[in-house]
């Protein structure tokens, strides 16, 4: 998929990488794959917003697509960093082969849909979905919205799993300073993607549940990453010290 090194073996990739890598006859550099992803979704958002006159949703949709696209790039960058060095097989299997990120993504997606279509209509005079798309949302607009929401939910689920497995790795293993520096960079990439999701904050300011979930997620990723990076640096200095 990218020209950044040998193509990783199946079983050592995110599900997203495996799907793209399985497409026959397609081998694109990372920047091109990300550009195509952004372009296709953005053209669909603008086109449907124009056709159905739901411009109020176009800005929010663009922000979500931007987060998902950068999330795709971060997934590939983290995967490249981890595969570049000799890592414990248990950690590699947990990160790439367990598919736990898919489970977390599904749980997040179902929770989001439950909020949008069940909880929010019961507590809000004008639910978020109705405010964005009107009382009778067009079918194609709903389809695209659900697809985009799944896209970003999957990236968020992957970020959760990368941060949790990173903390487990840092607490379980001791690395030399050079290897630790690579893992620190990978952890900071995960944290950076978490912080990036705050661009969605303006769209949920009047949604207390979504606001709390978004801020809580970013805070949790920040804390987990900080602990992981601290462990990596402290334990690598200990490993490098003469006995």
N, C-alpha and C positions, 0 to 999 in steps of 0.2 A: 504493500500500500504506500509506502514511503520510501524515499531514497536515503534514509538515515541509518541504514545498516541492514544486515540480513533479515529476511522476513522471519518473524518468530514462529515457532512450531505451534500448532493448535494444542490447546491445553496449557499454553503459557501466554495466553492473551485474554484481554477483556472480551466479553461476549460481543461488544460493538466491533472490536477489531476482527474477530473471527468472521462475523457476517460480511463485513466489507472485503476482507481478504478472500472470501469464498466466491465473490462475484467473478465469473469467468472473463478473462481478457482485460481486466481492469487493474491497472497499477499506476496510481497517482501519487505525486508528492503530497506531503501533509497539507501544505498551504493551498493546493488546488482542491483537495477533498473538502477542506474547511470552507473555501470560497464557494464551492458548488452547494454545499449544505446551506450556507447562509443565503445564497442567491435564490435557490429554489423556494425556501420557506418565505423569504421576504417578498418575492414576486407573488406568491400565492396570497400572502396577507394583504398586500396593497391591492391586488386585483379583486379579491373578494370584498374588501372594505369599500372599494370604489363601486363595485357592481351592486352591492346591497345597501350602501349608504351607512355603514357602521364604522365610521372613522374614529369613533371614541375608543374602539378596541385596537386600532392599528398601532398606536404608540406602545401600549402594553404588550401586544404581540411581538413587536419588534424587539423590545427589551428582553422578553423571554427567549426568543430565537438567538439573540446575541449571547445570552448567558449559556444556552445549550451549545452553541458553536464553540465558544471559548472552552466550555467544559470538555468537548470532544478533543480539542487541541491539548488540553491539560492531561487528559487520560493517556494520549499518545506520548506526551513528554515524560510522564511519570513511568509508563511502561518501558520506554527507551532507557531511562536512567536505571531502573531496577535490573533490566536485562543486560546492562552494560557490564555489570560486576558479578563476582561470584557471591551468590546469596544463599542462605540456608534453604534447602529444598522444602522444608515445612512452611516457611514464610512464602516462598514462591507459589506453592500449591494453594495456600490459603488466599493469597492475593488474586491469583488468576484463575485457578482451576475449580474453586469451590462454588463459584456462581452465586455466592451470598449477596453480592451487590445487586443481582437481579431480584432476589427475594426482598431486600430492603427497598428497592425501587418500587416494586409492586405494592408493598405495604404503604409507602408514601403516596403513591398514585391513588390507591383506593381511599385513603384517608382524605386526600384532596377532593376527590369526586364526592365523597360522602358529605364533606363540608359544603361544597358548592351547590349540590342538588337536594340535600336533606336538611342539614343544620341551618345554613344561612337563610333559606326561604322561611324557616319557622321563626327566626329571631329578627329579621330585617324587614322593614316596610318595603324597601326596594333592594332585592338581592343583587349581589355583585354581577351575576351572569345576566340578569335582566337589565341592569344599568349599562352594561357594555354592549349588549346585542339587541335590546328591546324585548317586549313581552313575548314575541314569537320569533325566536332566533332562527335564521335560515339553516337548513340542514347541512349544507356544505361548510358554512362557517363553524358550526358546532363540531363537525368532523375534523376540520383543520385545527380547531382549538384543542380538542382532546388529544390529537396527535402531537401537537407542540408541547402540551403539558406532560405527556408521557416522556417525550424527548428530554425535557429538563429534569423530570423526576428521576429518570435513569441516571443522569449525570450526578444528581445530588446523592442518590443511593450509592453510587460508586465512590463519591467523595467521602461519605460516611465510612464505608468499608476500608478505603485506603488509609484513613486516619486511625481507625481502630486497630487494623493489622500493623500499622506503623508503630503504634504505642506498644503493642504486644511484642513486636520484633525488638524494639529498643530496650524493653525490660528483660526480655528472655536471653538475648545474645550480646556478646561484647565484640566490637569490631576495631580494627586498626584505624588510625586517624583518617587515612585516605578514603577507605570505604565508608566511614562514618560521615565524611563530608558529602559524599554522593547521596546518602540516605537523608541527610539534613536538607539538601536541595530538593529531593523528592517530597519530603514532608512539607517544606515551605511552598512548593507548587500546589499541594493539596490545600493548604491553608489559604493561599492566594485565591484559589477558585471559590472557596467558601466565602471569603470576604467580598468577592466580586458579586455574589448573589444579593448584596445589599442594594444594588441598583434597582431591584424589584420593590424596595421599601415604599416608594411614593404611591404604588398602586394598591397597597394593602393597609395604608394608615387608618382607614375607617373599618378595617376588618380585624378585630382584636385577636381572634384565634389564629388567623394566618400571620398576623404581625408577630405574635408571641412565638409561633413555630419558626418563622424565618430568623428572628433575632436569637432565639434559643439555639437554633442549629448553628449559626455562625459563632456564637459564644462557645458552644460545646466543641466545635472543630478547633477553635483557637486554643482552648485549654488543653485538649488532647495533644495538639501539635506542639504546644509549648513544653509539655511534660516529656514528650518523645524526643524533641530536639535537645532538651537539657540532659536527659539520660544518655543520648548518643555522645554528646560532647564530654560529659563527665567520665563516662565509662571508657571512652576511647583514649582519654588522657591517662587513665589508670592502666589501660592495656599497653600504652606506649612507654610507661615509666619502667625503668630497670628494676628487677626484683631484688 
